[in-house]
Amino acid sequence: MKRPTVLILILMLVMLLPGQALAAESNHSDTTTPPPSAITRDDVWGAIRQVFAAKDRMGGVSYQVTCATQEFSDCYNLSLATEDRINSRNIVVKLILGGDRDAAETLVNLTSQNMKRVQQIQGLLGQCGCTHEVRTELQPPIRTMADEQVRLLAVANAEEKNTGIMGLFSPPRPNSSLNRS
């Protein structure tokens, strides 16, 4: 069967089954993202606020921690917008064409940048002249920030792996930078 004929058959099938397509669309977030984690966006924003709130108790590294946290916050905003772009993609387009590779690559890049910032913040806290209590108090929010980056990376990987129906008829995608698990 030639490729245009297959495409026409697929389109006819999609048009004949609109109720199933709508049902699939309502569940598409379950199929494109990993199972929901215990961390919510509000948890991450709360963690960012906790790090900002502790700046006066961090000793000589408060400026660097505040800058890294602000950069994390700005990048996290972009990550959420990219995740929303992935999750709002039409289910029929996703079914036929697969995942949004550009959005997935962007999300991986943003996630990588934020993981470096989390490591930077952890390193700075190890050097700070602050008390053990302050370091201990900041470990859970920093862990929350890191865990969210792991979740976002999983979203990007799932989006990249979604080849859609057209992926069955096209050559495999070249190795991508997304396979960094």
N, C-alpha and C positions, 0 to 999 in steps of 0.2 A: 504494500500500500504506500502511496506517495505521501509525503509530508503534508501538503495542503489538504488532501482528503482526510487525513487523521485529524488535522486541526478543525476542519468543518464538522466532523463527527463529534469531537469533544465539545465544540460550541453548541451543537444541537443538543447534546446530552445535558449540558449546563442549563440551556433554556427550557428543556422539558422537565427538569427537576428543580424548579425555583424554591419550593418549600424545603427541600433538603439542603439547598445552598444556604437559605436563610437560617436554618437550624445549625448548620455547620458554622456560619458566621457568628452566631451568638456564643458558640463554644470555642472560637478561634484562639482566644487568649490562653485557653488550657492546652492547646496543641502547639503553640509557638513559644511559650515560655516554660521554664522549669516549674516544678511544683512550688506553690507559694511557700516562701520561707517565713520564719517568725519575724523577720525584720520588715518594717514598713518604711515608707518615705518619711513619715513623721518621726520615726525613731532615729533616722539618719540626721534629719534637721535638728532634732534634740541633741544628738551627739555633737554636732558642729557647735551648737550654742554652748554646750558644756565646756568644750575646749576654749571657746572665746571667753567664757565667764571665768576661767581659771588663769587668765593671762597675768593678773597682778600677783599671782602666787608662784610663778614659774622662774623667778630669778632673772638671770641675764639673757635667757633665750626667748623671753616672751615675745619680742618683736618678730623673730624668725618664725616662731610657732604660729603667731597670729597671721603673718603673711602666707605661710604654707596652708593654713586652714582657710583663709579667704580664697586662695587659688583653688583649693579643693572644692569649696562651696560653689564658686563660679563654674568650674568644670562639671560638677555634679548637676548643676542646672542644665547644662548642655546635654549631659548624659540622659537625664530624664526626658528632655525634649526628643532626643533620638530614640529612646525606648518607646515613647508615645507614638512616634512616626512608624516604628516597626509594628506596634500593636494595632494601629489604626489602618493598616494596609488592608484593602479590600480582599475578602476571602477568595473571591473568584480569581482575582489577579494572582494571589498567592498560590492558589491551586494550580493554575496554568503555568505561570512564569517562575514560581518559587519565591524565595526570600529576597529581601532588599539588601543586596550585597554591599552597596555603598553605605547604607545606614549601619550595617553590621560592622563594616571596617571602621567607620567613624566611632562607633561605640567601643570597639576594641582599643582604639587609640586613646580615647578619653579615659577609659578604665585603666590603661597602662600608666597614663600620666598621674592619675589619682593614686594608684598603688605606690608610685614613687613618692608622692607627697605624704602618704601615710607612713612610709618607711622613714622619710625625712623627719616627720613629727616625732616618731618613736625614738629616733637617734638623738634628736634635740632634747627630748625629755630625759634621756639617759645621761646627758651632759649637764642638765640644768642644776642650779644650786637650790632646787626646791626640796621640800620635805618628802619623805617616803609616802606620806599620806596623799600628797598631791599626785605623785606618780601613780599610786594605786587607784586613786579616784578617777584618773584619766584613762586607765587601761580599758575599761568596758566601752566608753564611747569611741575610742580609737579602734577597738576590735569591731564595733558595729560599722564604722566607716569602711574598714577593710572587707568585712563580710559582704557588704552591699556591692563592693566592686567585684567580688567573686560571683555574686548573683547576676550582675549586669554582663559579665563576661559569658556566663552560661546563656543568657538571652541572645547575645551576639553570635555565639557558636550555633545555637539552634536555628537562628535566622539564616546563617550561612549554609548550613546543611540542608535546608529546605530547597530542593531543586525543582519542585513542581512537576507537572506532567511533561512539560517541554524538556525537562532534564532527562527524561527517559529516552528521548530521541536525539539529544545533542551529545557531543563528546564531553567527557568529564571536565569539570572546572579545574584549572591549574591549581596547584597547591597554594593555599592562601596563608596569610599571616595569622588567620584566626585559629588555627589548629595549635594554639599554644597552651592548651589546658592547664 
